[in-house]
Amino acid sequence: MKMKAVIAAAASLLLTSTASAQNFGVDVSFPIHYNFLASDDLSATNEVFGNDRVELYSKYMDGCIKRYGGHRANSLCSHNEADRLRLNLEQPKLQTNYTEIGFKKTKLSDEAWSMLQTFWAGVKAKENFPDSLWPEAWPKANTYVNHWESDSKMHPLDTKLRQVLWDEIEKKMQEWIPTASSFSKSSLYGVRVYREGHILAPHVDRDPLISSAIINIDQEVTEPWPLEVIGHDGFAHNITISPGEVILYESHSIIHGRPFALKGSYYANAFVHFKPDFEAEEVDSSSEDSSSDDDSRDEL
């Protein structure tokens, strides 16, 4: 699919219960384009949050380096972090935006949600849940999640439920991006279980993870754990969802993350990714359901 830059301008935005808009953009709650530890101007983050975010980020990076070795100026952690920031800065402006704001909150159908609840009840019945689940394998020194503090956990969806979710989310994508003639399956990942203290660094997904959905399956938290997205309007929006609810988002161009530490026991999500096809474009059939549970480490 050929990409061309689209400048999305929005003079004003009518807010609904979908999200709460913040009066700030990038590099405030967490480094997005530029590293807090190498920046001469921290006025924006200090004005909103004080010095807390800079201190948290310093500890975040120190934790990665302690686990994988090196030092701030020259380590695999620092190299990977620079790559995350570079992608955030360069990739969105090269992409096509398919919706006005770049995200939408919705929910599963009653039928799909009932099936998912039944499946998840069996998973939760395991002894010592969620500790008994498989640890997620992250690439060495990957900085997207602070997995060096505690493992994120994984549990695969069964084949029947995967197909139900593919079909369900594809219908929602067709309604949300009606200009697309079809959607090629890219990845269905999860269930990933985040645990107490986890942070998801803001990032963009790589092609072909373009039109995406986060499905919240379960959560045990003491306060909401919002997804922060930088909308096409340039502002940060915090989106909170409950089990059975879904966030649709343009993951290739919308910077998204959870920059505040999870407070609670766990937060379980599944992720569904498509690549929209258009009649004038050549469709690569080889991408059809190319998903696997080891190809999408930068997913939410």
C-alpha positions in Angstrom: 0.0 0.0 0.0 1.4 3.3 -1.0 1.5 5.9 1.8 1.4 9.6 1.4 1.6 12.3 4.0 -1.7 13.8 5.1 -1.8 16.8 7.4 -4.8 16.4 9.7 -6.0 19.7 11.0 -8.7 20.1 13.6 -9.5 23.6 14.9 -11.8 22.2 17.6 -13.0 18.9 18.9 -16.3 18.1 20.6 -15.5 15.8 23.4 -17.7 12.8 24.3 -17.3 10.0 26.8 -14.9 8.4 24.3 -11.9 10.2 25.8 -10.8 13.2 27.8 -8.5 15.7 26.0 -5.5 17.1 27.7 -4.1 20.6 27.0 -0.8 19.2 26.0 0.7 17.2 23.3 3.9 15.1 22.9 6.8 14.9 25.3 4.9 15.8 28.4 3.7 12.7 30.2 6.5 10.6 28.8 9.3 11.0 26.2 7.6 10.6 22.7 9.9 12.5 20.3 12.8 13.5 22.5 14.5 11.9 25.4 13.8 13.7 28.7 17.4 12.8 29.9 19.0 14.6 26.9 16.6 17.5 26.6 17.5 21.1 27.5 13.8 22.1 27.7 11.6 20.3 30.1 9.3 23.2 30.7 6.2 21.5 29.3 6.4 18.4 31.4 7.5 20.3 34.5 4.6 22.7 34.1 2.0 19.9 34.0 3.5 17.2 36.2 6.4 18.8 38.1 9.6 16.8 38.0 7.9 13.5 38.7 7.8 12.3 35.1 11.5 13.0 34.5 12.4 11.1 37.7 10.1 8.2 36.7 11.7 8.0 33.2 15.2 8.1 34.7 14.3 5.1 36.9 12.6 3.4 33.9 15.8 3.5 31.8 18.1 2.7 34.7 16.0 -0.5 35.3 16.5 -1.6 31.7 20.2 -0.9 31.8 20.6 -2.7 35.1 18.9 -5.8 33.6 20.7 -5.8 30.2 24.0 -4.0 30.9 25.8 -0.9 29.6 25.3 2.7 30.6 23.0 5.5 29.5 25.3 6.8 26.8 26.0 3.5 25.2 23.7 0.5 25.9 21.3 -1.7 23.9 18.5 -0.2 26.0 19.5 3.4 25.0 19.8 2.3 21.3 16.3 0.7 21.3 14.8 3.7 23.1 16.3 6.0 20.5 14.7 3.9 17.8 11.3 4.2 19.5 11.6 8.0 19.6 12.8 8.1 16.0 9.8 6.1 14.8 7.4 8.3 16.8 8.9 11.4 15.2 9.2 10.3 11.6 6.6 7.6 10.9 3.2 9.4 11.5 3.9 12.2 9.1 4.6 9.7 6.3 1.3 7.9 6.7 -2.2 8.3 5.4 -4.8 9.1 8.0 -8.2 7.4 7.4 -10.3 9.0 10.1 -10.7 12.6 11.4 -9.3 12.1 14.9 -7.6 8.6 14.7 -9.4 6.6 17.4 -12.9 5.5 18.5 -14.3 3.8 21.6 -16.9 1.0 21.0 -17.8 -2.4 22.5 -18.1 -6.1 21.5 -21.5 -7.6 20.6 -23.2 -9.4 23.3 -22.6 -12.7 21.6 -18.8 -12.2 21.2 -18.5 -10.9 24.7 -20.3 -13.8 26.2 -18.0 -16.2 24.4 -14.9 -14.3 25.6 -16.2 -14.2 29.2 -16.7 -18.0 29.2 -13.2 -18.6 27.8 -11.6 -16.2 30.3 -13.4 -17.7 33.3 -11.6 -20.9 32.5 -8.3 -19.1 32.4 -8.9 -17.4 35.7 -9.8 -20.7 37.3 -6.1 -21.7 37.0 -4.3 -21.9 40.3 -2.2 -18.8 41.2 -3.7 -16.7 38.4 -2.2 -14.6 36.9 1.3 -15.7 38.0 0.7 -19.2 36.6 0.4 -17.8 33.0 3.3 -17.9 30.6 5.8 -15.1 30.8 5.8 -13.0 27.6 9.1 -13.2 25.7 10.3 -9.7 24.9 13.3 -8.9 22.6 16.5 -8.2 24.5 16.5 -4.7 26.0 13.2 -3.8 24.3 11.9 -0.6 26.1 8.2 -0.7 25.2 7.2 -2.3 28.5 9.2 -2.3 31.7 9.3 -6.1 31.6 12.6 -6.0 33.6 10.5 -5.1 36.7 8.0 -8.0 36.3 7.0 -10.2 33.4 3.9 -9.5 31.4 1.9 -12.7 31.0 0.4 -14.4 28.0 -2.5 -16.8 27.3 -3.5 -17.8 23.7 -7.0 -17.6 22.5 -8.6 -20.7 21.1 -9.1 -21.1 17.3 -12.9 -20.6 17.4 -12.7 -17.4 19.5 -9.9 -16.0 17.3 -12.2 -16.3 14.3 -15.1 -14.7 16.1 -12.9 -11.7 17.1 -11.5 -11.4 13.5 -15.0 -11.2 12.1 -16.3 -8.9 14.8 -13.5 -6.4 14.6 -13.4 -6.4 10.8 -17.1 -5.4 10.8 -16.3 -2.5 13.1 -13.4 -1.5 10.9 -15.6 -1.5 7.8 -18.0 0.9 9.6 -15.2 3.1 10.9 -13.2 3.3 7.7 -15.9 2.9 4.9 -13.6 4.1 2.2 -11.6 0.8 2.4 -12.7 -1.9 0.0 -11.5 -4.6 2.3 -9.2 -5.4 5.2 -6.3 -7.8 5.2 -5.6 -9.6 8.5 -2.3 -8.7 10.0 -2.1 -10.0 13.6 -4.3 -11.2 16.4 -2.2 -11.1 19.6 -2.9 -12.0 23.2 -4.3 -12.3 25.6 -1.5 -10.2 27.2 -1.8 -9.6 30.9 -0.1 -6.5 32.2 0.7 -6.5 35.9 1.1 -4.0 38.8 3.7 -1.2 38.0 3.7 -1.8 34.2 4.2 1.1 31.9 3.7 1.0 28.2 5.9 3.5 26.4 4.1 5.6 23.8 4.9 4.2 20.3 3.6 3.6 16.8 3.1 0.2 15.2 4.9 -0.9 12.1 3.3 -1.9 8.8 1.1 -4.0 8.4 -0.3 -3.1 11.9 -2.4 -0.2 10.7 -6.1 -0.4 11.6 -6.1 -1.8 15.1 -8.3 -2.7 18.0 -7.6 -3.2 21.7 -10.2 -5.4 23.5 -10.2 -5.3 27.3 -11.0 -8.7 28.6 -10.5 -8.2 32.3 -9.0 -5.8 34.8 -8.4 -5.7 38.5 -7.2 -2.2 39.2 -7.5 0.4 42.0 -7.8 3.3 39.6 -8.4 3.5 35.8 -5.4 2.8 33.6 -6.0 5.0 30.5 -4.6 4.6 27.0 -3.0 7.9 26.1 -3.1 8.6 22.4 -1.9 11.6 20.4 -4.8 12.3 18.1 -4.6 13.7 14.6 -5.4 17.0 16.3 -2.0 16.9 18.0 -3.4 16.7 21.5 -3.1 13.9 24.1 -6.4 12.1 24.8 -6.9 9.6 27.7 -9.2 6.7 26.9 -10.5 4.4 29.6 -12.4 1.2 28.9 -14.1 -1.6 30.8 -14.1 -5.3 30.1 -16.0 -6.0 26.8 -15.2 -2.5 25.5 -12.9 -1.8 22.5 -10.6 1.0 21.3 -10.2 1.3 17.5 -7.2 3.3 16.6 -4.9 4.0 13.6 -1.9 2.4 15.2 0.5 3.2 12.4 0.0 7.0 12.8 -1.5 7.4 16.3 1.1 7.5 19.0 -0.3 5.4 21.8 0.8 4.1 25.2 0.1 3.9 28.9 2.7 6.2 30.4 1.4 6.0 34.0 2.1 2.8 36.1 -0.7 0.3 36.4 -2.1 0.4 39.9 -3.8 -2.9 40.7 -3.2 -6.6 40.1 -3.6 -7.0 36.3 -5.1 -5.7 33.1 -5.8 -8.2 30.3 -6.1 -7.2 26.6 -6.3 -8.8 23.2 -5.1 -6.9 20.0 -6.5 -7.2 16.5 -4.7 -5.6 13.6 -5.7 -5.1 9.9 -4.3 -3.4 6.9 -7.0 -1.6 4.9 -7.1 -2.2 1.2 -8.4 0.1 -1.5 -9.7 -0.7 -4.9 -7.0 1.3 -6.6 -4.3 -0.5 -4.8 -2.7 -3.9 -5.3 -3.7 -6.3 -2.5 -0.9 -8.6 -1.2 -2.8 -11.8 -0.6 0.3 -13.2 1.3 -0.6 -11.0 4.3 -3.9 -12.8 4.8 -4.0 -13.9 8.5 -0.2 -13.7 8.9 -0.7 -13.4 12.6 1.3 -15.2 15.2 1.9 -14.7 18.8 5.5 -13.7 18.4 5.5 -11.1 15.7 4.0 -8.0 17.4 5.9 -7.1 20.5 5.0 -3.4 20.1 1.3 -4.0 20.5 -0.6 -2.7 23.4 
